[in-house]
Amino acid sequence: MFESKEALLKRLSDGVVDMEEEDVIEASKEYIEAGYEAFDGIMQGLVDGMNRASVLYDEEEYFVTDVLLCSDAMYEGLNILRPHLPAEEADKAKVKGVIGVVEGDTHDIGKNLVKIMLETAGFEMIDLGRDVPLDSFVSKAKEVGADFVCLSTLMTTTMGGMKTVVDRLKEEGLRDKVKVLIGGGPISQKYCDTIGADGYSSNAVEAVKLAKKLLVTA
């Protein structure tokens, strides 16, 4: 007999939080064998665990290395569950985003978390990394036909780069096609409004909600 769906979702979530790759693999296989929906397993199991891990990180109970091990466990589960998504989920034209940390800043744990969460939620992400030249955001968005750009920084000294990216997108005539989402320690909704970006989020979980609101339901 298979465990209930709730029990397996809990095992998936706990396995991610506890960084237990083997547990996640086992629970993922059982989940599929039991015939439960892959999408729920991803969102209510694996992503739920990743959300919990990012809360522990925000509360400074987890370190960067812990979060990365949690994401390793999550990816193991994704590898098993993703092929079982219904065709319409898998084939849906993916909304494409470019993400990176603005020039002058090398802090990228927050950006990495946001990227993982957005990918898991079904967005296609092109990661430019950290300390990214401002023009690269614009040229890459243009090259790949991106729907949105995510900018991150933890430093007040590099915040101005976000405004530069918004302005360059305008100059290139891309601003009405490309949404700009920003985040990071010193960033606020007020700053977002000031520079004319489309949205601000305080953490990875909120970033996914924001992206869905701006890009999927619109």
C-alpha contacts under 8 A as a table, 3 or more apart, distances in Angstrom:
res1	aa1	res2	aa2	distance
2	F	30	E	7.31
2	F	34	A	6.05
3	E	7	A	6.14
3	E	8	L	6.41
4	S	7	A	5.22
4	S	8	L	6.40
5	K	8	L	5.21
5	K	9	L	6.09
5	K	31	Y	7.33
5	K	36	Y	6.84
6	E	9	L	5.10
6	E	10	K	6.16
7	A	10	K	5.14
7	A	11	R	6.28
8	L	11	R	4.89
8	L	12	L	6.17
8	L	27	A	6.17
8	L	30	E	7.87
8	L	31	Y	6.36
8	L	45	G	7.91
9	L	12	L	5.08
9	L	13	S	6.16
9	L	41	G	6.16
9	L	44	Q	6.41
9	L	45	G	4.54
9	L	46	L	7.94
10	K	13	S	5.09
10	K	14	D	5.91
10	K	45	G	6.37
11	R	14	D	5.10
11	R	15	G	5.79
11	R	23	D	7.58
11	R	24	V	7.22
11	R	27	A	6.38
11	R	45	G	7.55
12	L	15	G	5.14
12	L	16	V	6.42
12	L	23	D	7.64
12	L	24	V	5.42
12	L	27	A	6.08
12	L	28	S	6.96
12	L	41	G	7.62
12	L	45	G	4.89
12	L	46	L	5.65
12	L	49	G	7.23
12	L	77	G	7.86
13	S	16	V	5.37
13	S	17	V	6.40
13	S	44	Q	7.57
13	S	45	G	4.55
13	S	46	L	5.20
13	S	47	V	7.35
13	S	48	D	5.75
13	S	49	G	3.96
13	S	50	M	7.53
14	D	17	V	5.04
14	D	18	D	5.88
14	D	49	G	6.14
15	G	18	D	5.12
15	G	19	M	5.91
15	G	20	E	4.97
15	G	21	E	6.82
15	G	23	D	5.72
15	G	24	V	5.21
15	G	49	G	7.49
15	G	73	A	7.22
16	V	19	M	5.05
16	V	20	E	6.34
16	V	21	E	7.35
16	V	24	V	6.84
16	V	46	L	6.46
16	V	49	G	5.18
16	V	50	M	6.46
16	V	53	A	7.83
16	V	70	C	5.01
16	V	71	S	7.12
16	V	73	A	5.39
16	V	74	M	5.62
17	V	20	E	7.85
17	V	49	G	5.28
17	V	50	M	6.68
17	V	52	R	6.71
17	V	53	A	5.49
17	V	70	C	5.86
18	D	70	C	7.08
19	M	66	D	7.54
19	M	69	L	5.59
19	M	70	C	4.68
19	M	72	D	7.72
19	M	73	A	5.81
20	E	23	D	5.42
20	E	24	V	6.39
20	E	70	C	7.87
20	E	73	A	6.28
21	E	24	V	5.13
21	E	25	I	6.20
21	E	72	D	7.27
21	E	73	A	4.42
21	E	74	M	7.73
21	E	76	E	6.66
22	E	25	I	5.11
22	E	26	E	6.16
23	D	26	E	5.14
23	D	27	A	6.03
24	V	27	A	5.16
24	V	28	S	5.90
24	V	73	A	6.46
24	V	74	M	7.43
24	V	76	E	7.06
24	V	77	G	5.74
25	I	28	S	5.14
25	I	29	K	6.24
25	I	76	E	6.26
25	I	77	G	5.60
25	I	80	I	7.46
26	E	29	K	5.30
26	E	30	E	6.28
27	A	30	E	5.09
27	A	31	Y	5.93
28	S	31	Y	5.01
28	S	32	I	6.34
28	S	41	G	7.81
28	S	77	G	5.76
28	S	80	I	6.40
28	S	81	L	6.60
29	K	32	I	5.32
29	K	33	E	6.15
29	K	80	I	6.92
30	E	33	E	5.00
30	E	34	A	6.02
31	Y	34	A	5.25
31	Y	35	G	6.66
31	Y	36	Y	5.96
31	Y	41	G	7.55
32	I	35	G	5.12
32	I	36	Y	5.90
32	I	37	E	7.58
32	I	38	A	7.01
32	I	81	L	7.16
32	I	84	H	7.81
33	E	36	Y	7.78
36	Y	40	D	7.95
36	Y	41	G	7.70
37	E	40	D	5.58
37	E	41	G	6.52
37	E	85	L	7.59
38	A	41	G	4.98
38	A	42	I	6.25
38	A	81	L	5.41
38	A	82	R	6.84
38	A	84	H	5.81
38	A	85	L	5.45
39	F	42	I	5.17
39	F	43	M	6.18
39	F	81	L	7.82
39	F	82	R	7.90
39	F	85	L	6.11
40	D	43	M	5.13
40	D	44	Q	5.30
40	D	45	G	7.01
41	G	44	Q	5.59
41	G	45	G	4.87
41	G	46	L	6.61
41	G	81	L	7.27
42	I	45	G	5.45
42	I	46	L	4.98
42	I	47	V	5.96
42	I	77	G	7.93
42	I	78	L	6.82
42	I	81	L	6.96
42	I	82	R	7.89
42	I	120	T	7.59
43	M	46	L	6.08
43	M	47	V	4.87
43	M	48	D	6.28
43	M	120	T	7.90
43	M	121	A	7.51
44	Q	47	V	6.21
44	Q	48	D	5.23
45	G	48	D	5.26
45	G	49	G	6.26
46	L	49	G	5.16
46	L	50	M	6.33
46	L	74	M	5.62
46	L	77	G	7.06
46	L	78	L	7.69
47	V	50	M	4.87
47	V	51	N	6.03
47	V	74	M	7.60
47	V	117	M	7.23
47	V	120	T	7.16
48	D	51	N	5.03
48	D	52	R	6.27
49	G	52	R	5.07
49	G	53	A	6.18
50	M	53	A	4.92
50	M	54	S	6.18
50	M	70	C	6.83
50	M	71	S	6.93
50	M	74	M	7.32
50	M	117	M	7.87
51	N	54	S	5.16
51	N	55	V	6.35
51	N	204	A	7.91
51	N	205	V	6.39
52	R	55	V	5.12
52	R	56	L	6.37
53	A	56	L	5.07
53	A	57	Y	6.20
53	A	62	Y	7.43
53	A	67	V	6.36
53	A	70	C	7.10
54	S	57	Y	4.83
54	S	58	D	6.11
54	S	67	V	7.06
54	S	113	L	7.77
54	S	204	A	7.57
55	V	58	D	4.97
55	V	59	E	6.16
56	L	59	E	5.01
56	L	60	E	6.15
56	L	61	E	5.18
56	L	62	Y	5.38
57	Y	60	E	4.89
57	Y	61	E	5.79
57	Y	62	Y	4.50
57	Y	63	F	6.09
57	Y	64	V	7.45
57	Y	67	V	7.15
58	D	61	E	7.68
58	D	62	Y	7.90
59	E	62	Y	7.57
60	E	63	F	6.72
62	Y	65	T	8.00
62	Y	66	D	5.77
62	Y	67	V	6.82
63	F	66	D	5.23
63	F	67	V	6.50
64	V	67	V	5.22
64	V	68	L	6.32
64	V	109	I	6.72
65	T	68	L	5.16
65	T	69	L	6.31
66	D	69	L	5.13
66	D	70	C	6.20
67	V	70	C	4.96
67	V	71	S	6.23
68	L	71	S	5.01
68	L	72	D	6.23
69	L	72	D	4.95
69	L	73	A	6.39
70	C	73	A	5.18
70	C	74	M	6.22
71	S	74	M	4.78
71	S	75	Y	6.08
71	S	116	I	7.69
72	D	75	Y	5.18
72	D	76	E	6.41
73	A	76	E	5.20
73	A	77	G	6.59
74	M	77	G	5.22
74	M	78	L	6.20
75	Y	78	L	4.79
75	Y	79	N	6.10
76	E	79	N	5.32
76	E	80	I	6.84
77	G	80	I	5.31
77	G	81	L	6.19
78	L	81	L	5.07
78	L	82	R	5.40
79	N	82	R	5.79
79	N	83	P	7.30
80	I	83	P	6.64
80	I	84	H	7.81
81	L	84	H	5.54
81	L	85	L	7.06
82	R	85	L	5.49
85	L	89	E	6.10
85	L	90	A	5.99
86	P	89	E	5.41
86	P	90	A	6.33
87	A	90	A	5.01
87	A	91	D	5.68
88	E	91	D	5.15
88	E	92	K	5.59
89	E	92	K	5.50
91	D	94	K	7.79
94	K	122	G	6.81
94	K	123	F	5.70
94	K	124	E	5.89
95	V	122	G	7.86
95	V	123	F	5.26
95	V	124	E	6.05
95	V	146	A	7.77
95	V	147	D	6.30
95	V	215	L	7.43
95	V	216	V	7.89
96	K	123	F	5.99
96	K	124	E	4.71
96	K	125	M	5.93
96	K	126	I	7.72
96	K	145	G	7.65
96	K	146	A	5.04
96	K	147	D	5.36
96	K	148	F	6.72
97	G	123	F	7.14
97	G	124	E	6.19
97	G	125	M	4.90
97	G	126	I	6.17
97	G	141	A	7.77
97	G	146	A	5.31
97	G	147	D	5.82
97	G	148	F	4.78
97	G	149	V	5.48
97	G	150	C	7.14
98	V	125	M	5.82
98	V	126	I	4.76
98	V	127	D	6.07
98	V	128	L	7.18
98	V	137	F	7.04
98	V	140	K	7.31
98	V	141	A	6.34
98	V	146	A	6.58
98	V	148	F	6.50
98	V	149	V	4.75
98	V	150	C	6.14
99	I	111	K	7.54
99	I	115	K	7.27
99	I	125	M	6.87
99	I	126	I	6.17
99	I	127	D	5.02
99	I	128	L	6.07
99	I	129	G	7.53
99	I	137	F	7.92
99	I	149	V	5.82
99	I	150	C	4.56
99	I	151	L	6.11
100	G	111	K	6.70
100	G	127	D	5.95
100	G	128	L	5.02
100	G	129	G	5.05
100	G	130	R	5.73
100	G	131	D	7.86
100	G	132	V	6.53
100	G	137	F	7.88
100	G	150	C	6.54
100	G	151	L	5.63
100	G	152	S	6.34
101	V	105	D	6.45
101	V	106	T	7.02
101	V	107	H	7.37
101	V	108	D	6.59
101	V	111	K	6.90
101	V	128	L	7.84
101	V	129	G	6.35
101	V	130	R	4.44
101	V	131	D	5.66
101	V	132	V	6.01
101	V	151	L	5.84
101	V	152	S	4.68
101	V	153	T	5.64
102	V	105	D	6.09
102	V	130	R	6.61
102	V	131	D	5.34
102	V	132	V	5.11
102	V	133	P	6.84
102	V	134	L	6.57
102	V	151	L	6.38
102	V	152	S	6.21
102	V	153	T	6.11
102	V	158	T	6.87
102	V	159	M	7.93
102	V	161	G	6.40
102	V	162	M	7.16
103	E	130	R	7.26
103	E	131	D	4.04
103	E	132	V	4.57
103	E	133	P	5.05
103	E	134	L	6.26
103	E	158	T	6.86
103	E	161	G	7.04
104	G	131	D	5.12
104	G	132	V	7.68
104	G	158	T	6.07
105	D	130	R	6.64
105	D	131	D	5.02
105	D	153	T	6.37
105	D	154	L	7.27
105	D	155	M	6.82
105	D	158	T	6.77
106	T	130	R	5.18
106	T	131	D	5.37
107	H	110	G	7.66
107	H	130	R	7.00
107	H	153	T	7.21
107	H	154	L	6.73
108	D	111	K	5.06
108	D	112	N	6.02
108	D	129	G	7.49
108	D	130	R	6.18
109	I	112	N	5.06
109	I	113	L	6.25
110	G	113	L	5.19
110	G	114	V	6.28
110	G	152	S	7.86
110	G	184	G	7.32
110	G	203	N	7.70
110	G	204	A	7.33
111	K	114	V	5.14
111	K	115	K	6.13
111	K	152	S	6.34
112	N	115	K	5.06
112	N	116	I	6.18
113	L	116	I	5.13
113	L	117	M	6.16
113	L	204	A	6.11
114	V	117	M	5.13
114	V	118	L	6.04
114	V	203	N	7.59
114	V	204	A	4.55
114	V	205	V	7.62
114	V	207	A	6.74
114	V	208	V	7.63
115	K	118	L	5.18
115	K	119	E	6.05
115	K	125	M	6.72
115	K	127	D	7.62
116	I	119	E	5.24
116	I	120	T	6.11
117	M	120	T	5.08
117	M	121	A	6.18
117	M	204	A	6.59
117	M	205	V	7.20
117	M	208	V	6.71
118	L	121	A	4.99
118	L	122	G	6.47
118	L	123	F	5.48
118	L	124	E	7.75
118	L	125	M	7.42
118	L	207	A	7.83
118	L	208	V	5.75
119	E	122	G	5.14
119	E	123	F	4.89
119	E	124	E	5.91
119	E	125	M	6.32
120	T	123	F	7.26
121	A	208	V	7.20
128	L	132	V	6.65
128	L	137	F	7.89
129	G	132	V	6.64
132	V	136	S	6.77
132	V	137	F	7.61
133	P	136	S	5.42
133	P	137	F	7.38
134	L	137	F	5.72
134	L	138	V	7.25
134	L	161	G	6.65
134	L	164	T	7.23
134	L	165	V	6.01
135	D	138	V	5.23
135	D	139	S	6.14
135	D	165	V	7.16
135	D	168	R	7.59
136	S	139	S	5.07
136	S	140	K	5.77
137	F	140	K	5.39
137	F	141	A	6.03
137	F	149	V	7.32
137	F	165	V	7.13
138	V	141	A	5.17
138	V	142	K	6.17
138	V	165	V	6.88
138	V	168	R	6.92
138	V	169	L	6.12
139	S	142	K	5.10
139	S	143	E	6.03
140	K	143	E	4.91
140	K	144	V	6.14
140	K	146	A	7.93
141	A	144	V	5.57
141	A	145	G	5.67
141	A	146	A	4.77
141	A	147	D	7.83
141	A	148	F	7.73
141	A	149	V	7.22
141	A	178	V	7.95
142	K	145	G	5.23
142	K	146	A	6.71
142	K	174	L	7.74
143	E	146	A	7.90
146	A	149	V	7.28
146	A	178	V	6.66
147	D	177	K	6.57
147	D	178	V	4.93
147	D	179	K	6.38
147	D	215	L	7.78
148	F	178	V	4.77
148	F	179	K	4.39
148	F	180	V	5.70
148	F	181	L	7.31
149	V	178	V	6.89
149	V	179	K	6.25
149	V	180	V	4.95
149	V	181	L	6.14
150	C	180	V	6.04
150	C	181	L	4.75
150	C	182	I	5.64
150	C	183	G	7.88
151	L	162	M	6.73
151	L	180	V	7.55
151	L	181	L	6.32
151	L	182	I	4.79
151	L	183	G	6.51
152	S	182	I	5.82
152	S	183	G	5.03
152	S	184	G	5.34
153	T	156	T	7.90
153	T	158	T	6.87
153	T	159	M	6.63
153	T	183	G	6.82
153	T	184	G	5.01
153	T	185	G	7.03
153	T	186	P	7.76
153	T	187	I	7.92
154	L	184	G	5.07
154	L	185	G	4.80
154	L	186	P	6.12
155	M	158	T	5.66
155	M	159	M	6.62
155	M	185	G	7.29
155	M	186	P	6.59
156	T	159	M	5.28
156	T	186	P	6.04
157	T	160	G	7.21
158	T	161	G	5.67
158	T	162	M	7.89
159	M	162	M	5.74
159	M	163	K	7.63
159	M	187	I	7.65
160	G	163	K	5.41
160	G	164	T	6.58
161	G	164	T	4.92
161	G	165	V	6.33
162	M	165	V	5.20
162	M	166	V	6.46
162	M	182	I	7.75
162	M	195	I	7.75
163	K	166	V	5.08
163	K	167	D	6.16
163	K	195	I	5.29
163	K	196	G	7.76
163	K	197	A	7.97
164	T	167	D	5.05
164	T	168	R	6.06
165	V	168	R	5.07
165	V	169	L	6.15
166	V	169	L	5.26
166	V	170	K	6.46
166	V	175	R	7.30
166	V	180	V	7.27
166	V	195	I	7.38
166	V	196	G	7.22
166	V	197	A	6.77
167	D	170	K	5.08
167	D	171	E	6.31
168	R	171	E	4.90
168	R	172	E	6.19
169	L	172	E	5.13
169	L	173	G	6.28
169	L	174	L	5.13
169	L	175	R	5.04
169	L	178	V	7.95
170	K	173	G	5.05
170	K	174	L	5.84
170	K	175	R	4.79
170	K	176	D	7.98
171	E	174	L	7.62
172	E	175	R	7.67
173	G	176	D	7.44
174	L	177	K	5.34
174	L	178	V	6.04
175	R	178	V	5.33
175	R	179	K	7.15
176	D	179	K	7.45
179	K	197	A	7.48
179	K	198	D	5.91
179	K	214	L	7.91
180	V	197	A	5.21
180	V	198	D	5.23
180	V	199	G	6.71
181	L	197	A	6.42
181	L	198	D	5.87
181	L	199	G	4.85
181	L	200	Y	5.74
181	L	201	S	7.74
181	L	211	A	7.89
182	I	187	I	7.56
182	I	192	C	7.16
182	I	197	A	7.29
182	I	199	G	6.39
182	I	200	Y	4.99
182	I	201	S	6.81
183	G	187	I	5.77
183	G	188	S	7.65
183	G	200	Y	5.66
183	G	201	S	5.53
183	G	202	S	6.14
183	G	203	N	7.52
184	G	187	I	5.47
184	G	202	S	6.85
184	G	203	N	7.89
185	G	202	S	7.87
187	I	191	Y	6.29
187	I	192	C	7.46
187	I	200	Y	7.79
188	S	191	Y	5.21
188	S	192	C	6.29
188	S	200	Y	6.78
188	S	202	S	7.88
189	Q	192	C	4.90
189	Q	193	D	6.22
189	Q	199	G	7.51
189	Q	200	Y	5.70
189	Q	201	S	7.95
190	K	193	D	5.17
190	K	194	T	6.15
191	Y	194	T	4.90
191	Y	195	I	6.29
192	C	195	I	5.58
192	C	196	G	6.11
192	C	197	A	5.21
192	C	198	D	7.19
192	C	199	G	6.47
192	C	200	Y	6.12
193	D	196	G	5.11
193	D	197	A	6.31
193	D	198	D	7.80
194	T	197	A	7.91
197	A	200	Y	7.87
199	G	210	L	7.05
200	Y	207	A	7.65
200	Y	210	L	7.81
201	S	204	A	7.57
201	S	206	E	5.51
201	S	207	A	5.18
201	S	210	L	7.06
202	S	206	E	6.52
202	S	207	A	7.39
203	N	206	E	5.43
203	N	207	A	6.15
204	A	207	A	4.92
204	A	208	V	6.53
205	V	208	V	5.46
205	V	209	K	6.70
206	E	209	K	5.06
206	E	210	L	6.06
207	A	210	L	5.04
207	A	211	A	6.05
208	V	211	A	5.11
208	V	212	K	6.12
209	K	212	K	5.20
209	K	213	K	6.11
210	L	213	K	5.06
210	L	214	L	6.09
211	A	214	L	5.22
211	A	215	L	5.67
211	A	216	V	7.39
212	K	215	L	5.31
212	K	216	V	4.85
212	K	217	T	6.45
213	K	216	V	6.06
213	K	217	T	5.55
213	K	218	A	6.85
214	L	217	T	6.75
214	L	218	A	6.03
215	L	218	A	5.74
